[in-house]
Amino acid sequence: RRDLPSEPGRSRNWLKAKCVKRQEFVIGGFTDPEGSRVGIGALLVGVKHGEALRFAGKVGTGFTAVMLTDLRRRLTPLKQRECPFSPRPAGWLGRNAHWVKPELVAEVAFTEWTEDEKIRHPSFQGLREDKPPSEVTREQAVAELEEAAREARGRHTQIRPGPSAAEVAGIKITHPDRLLYTDIKFSKLALAQYYESVSDYILPHLRGRPLTLVRCPEGISNECFYMKHSKLWAPRPLRRVKIPEKTKIGEYLVVDSLPALIGLAQMDVLELHTWNSTTDQLELPDRIVFDLDPGPAVEWPQVIEAARLIRSVLQEQIALQSFVKTTGGVGLHVVVPLMPEQDWRVCFEFARALAEAVVRINPKLYTVSLPKRGREQKILIDYLRNNRTNTSVAAYSTRARPTAPVSVPLRWDELSCGLKSDHYTVNTVSKRLRQLKSDPWQEYWTCRQRLDPEAIKQSLSL
């Protein structure tokens, strides 16, 4: 009623009618029902894109119990092992759905297409017996087509993604202008471009290693969380690996390529933490990491002294070469590369024995006790990074801290009072790499050293 004012609550004077879109979609799969539901859980639908069937989302509403039972009856004879969608839906859906021959067409109502070309708030309207799957493509309103044509005529160069999307290394970056680091105005697109610029240096540290990640979907100004297991969506180039744990099977993400690395940026990942072993020899670590974590009252020169002491003990007493890097936080990592020959137990016991031996050298300054209270003036020598499933931040990974610091490998002679752990950031690492004449860890990649029981005995007697 145009002659009546709007009022709160429901009434017959004003009615809300949503403006929705409707079109046909090809059914390519379905999920199992849950709880008291019968027949199917949801339909997986798509549209033709050239010769491929492009996944457009899942439809889980709009059904009656009779519809659900009838759809299951009609879909069961069409089941096949091969996924009809290209590319295959990611995550849990892609691994657990039932695939069918793309022969049935459904009419679906929905509110809009999302930026990643999926339908929002879909509702099943019925099957279309009169339209073949080959004719089902994404429909556009006439006004949209006319606007696109006008824009194309006005351009003399290749159409580029607008502010709602961009592309790096073939990976679509949605919300590219979103500020992940608000203090330095560093965007999601800038993060992807940073990783592209350092890819030659960071990828060797990531390849084949299961990851634990820190995601900040709205940037560091909002909630961030650790993601150990990867049940949620991830870009297709990221590899998934299932690893037996104490009480379950954990699924981890692995980066083997530049597109996979950029995929983490698309997921708003700000920290990359890696295992000490690779998936091809999962139970045989190929490095040991000592994490030096100083209390708030510890001076930076004392942290440098601790790293050099560990290096000296390793080199002089056990003949093991070690390498150092900043963590991007407040401490340093001393990393010992190994031939992957000893299991987790042997490596862990060695790391603990050496850490305890260093503490005995100066118990007033060093500790292996984890609780922060009581060690404000001490440096924690954290050897627990060498336990199975534990991780340490990867070289060249960003950190979820206001200035976007980066964990950076150093030469031993670069350690100085003016180069603290958060010295290098996303804005300065590229300049450092351009100025370097060689990789500061060049010998790391060719170091072939072994950890044997004799080394453990020697460390215990230090």
Salt bridges, closest charged atoms under 4 A:
ASP3 OD2 - ARG1 NH2 2.84
GLU24 OE2 - ARG128 NH1 2.45
GLU24 OE1 - LYS131 NZ 2.94
ASP32 OD1 - ARG72 NH1 3.59
ASP32 OD1 - HIS98 NE2 2.81
ASP70 OD1 - ARG73 NH2 2.39
GLU107 OE2 - ARG22 NE 3.00
GLU107 OE1 - ARG128 NH1 3.51
GLU112 OE2 - ARG120 NE 2.72
GLU115 OE1 - HIS175 NE2 3.93
GLU117 OE1 - ARG54 NH1 3.56
GLU129 OE2 - ARG74 NH1 3.01
ASP130 OD1 - ARG128 NE 2.75
GLU147 OE1 - ARG150 NH2 2.46
GLU151 OE1 - ARG155 NH2 3.70
GLU218 OE1 - ARG178 NE 3.99
GLU245 OE2 - HIS229 NE2 2.92
GLU245 OE1 - LYS248 NZ 3.45
GLU251 OE1 - ARG95 NH2 3.17
GLU251 OE1 - ARG240 NH1 2.98
ASP256 OD2 - ARG239 NE 2.60
ASP268 OD1 - ARG178 NH1 3.47
ASP268 OD1 - LYS188 NZ 3.53
GLU271 OE1 - HIS273 NE2 2.83
GLU271 OE2 - ARG399 NE 3.20
GLU283 OE2 - ARG388 NH2 2.92
ASP286 OD2 - ARG209 NH2 2.99
ASP291 OD1 - HIS333 NE2 3.39
ASP291 OD2 - ARG385 NH2 2.90
ASP293 OD2 - ARG375 NH2 3.58
GLU341 OE2 - ARG450 NE 2.76
GLU349 OE1 - ARG345 NH1 3.37
ASP382 OD2 - ARG385 NE 3.34
ASP413 OD1 - ARG411 NE 3.02
GLU414 OE2 - ARG432 NH1 2.79
